[in-house]
Amino acid sequence: MKDYNISYNKNCPCTQKQCPIRGNCVLCIQNHLEHKRHIPECIQNLLRKDVENLSKMMELKTEDQRPNEEFWEKIDLESLVKSSLEKHKK
């Protein structure tokens, strides 16, 4: 984890060790809001049980779709950090 002088959580519960903005809550939430792929892991843990129960009642599936190692190998980590920092400054 790297401190970008914005927000730093040295006890970040995220399991995505390769993520260059892991532990930087502001950049992380901002990134997740922009991409709309999934909710950050730290919030998933708070919601998981309720969402699973709702999903069962609605006959939907709940699948773990967190990024895997293959995802992190393909993504440009430096670009992710740069774009997150630029958006934060706006």
C-alpha positions in Angstrom: 0.0 0.0 0.0 1.2 3.5 -0.8 0.2 6.7 0.8 -0.7 9.4 -1.9 -1.4 12.0 0.8 -5.1 11.7 0.4 -6.5 9.0 2.7 -4.6 6.1 4.0 -5.8 3.0 5.9 -3.0 0.8 6.9 -5.6 -1.8 8.1 -7.4 -2.0 4.8 -9.4 -5.3 4.7 -9.2 -5.5 0.9 -7.8 -8.8 -0.4 -6.6 -7.2 -3.7 -2.9 -7.0 -2.7 -1.8 -6.0 -6.2 -4.1 -3.0 -6.4 -2.0 0.2 -6.4 -4.7 2.3 -4.6 -5.4 -0.3 -1.9 -5.6 1.4 1.5 -6.4 4.8 -0.1 -10.1 4.9 0.7 -10.9 8.1 -1.2 -9.2 6.9 -4.4 -10.7 3.4 -4.0 -14.3 4.6 -3.6 -13.9 7.1 -6.3 -12.6 4.4 -8.7 -15.4 2.0 -7.8 -18.0 4.7 -8.3 -16.6 5.6 -11.7 -16.3 2.0 -13.1 -19.5 0.6 -11.5 -18.2 -2.9 -11.7 -18.6 -3.8 -8.1 -18.7 -2.5 -4.6 -15.3 -2.2 -2.8 -14.5 -5.2 -0.7 -14.6 -3.3 2.6 -18.2 -2.5 2.0 -19.1 -5.9 0.5 -18.4 -7.5 3.9 -20.9 -5.2 5.5 -23.6 -6.0 2.9 -22.9 -9.6 1.9 -25.4 -11.4 4.2 -28.3 -9.0 3.4 -27.7 -9.1 -0.3 -27.5 -12.9 -0.3 -30.8 -13.1 1.6 -32.4 -10.6 -0.8 -31.0 -12.5 -3.8 -32.5 -15.8 -2.6 -35.9 -14.2 -2.2 -35.7 -12.8 -5.7 -34.2 -16.0 -7.2 -31.0 -14.3 -8.3 -27.5 -15.6 -8.1 -24.7 -14.1 -6.1 -21.2 -14.7 -7.5 -17.8 -13.6 -6.4 -16.6 -11.4 -9.2 -13.6 -9.8 -7.6 -10.5 -9.2 -9.8 -8.2 -12.2 -9.9 -4.4 -12.3 -10.6 -5.1 -12.4 -14.4 -6.9 -9.1 -14.2 -4.1 -7.4 -12.3 -1.5 -8.7 -14.8 -3.4 -7.1 -17.7 -4.2 -3.7 -16.2 -1.8 -0.8 -16.3 -1.3 -0.1 -12.6 0.5 3.2 -13.1 -2.2 4.5 -15.3 -4.9 3.5 -12.7 -3.1 5.5 -10.0 -2.5 8.5 -12.3 -6.1 8.7 -13.5 -7.4 8.3 -9.9 -5.2 11.1 -8.6 -6.2 13.4 -11.5 -9.9 12.8 -10.8 -9.4 13.5 -7.1 -7.8 16.9 -7.9 -10.9 18.0 -9.8 
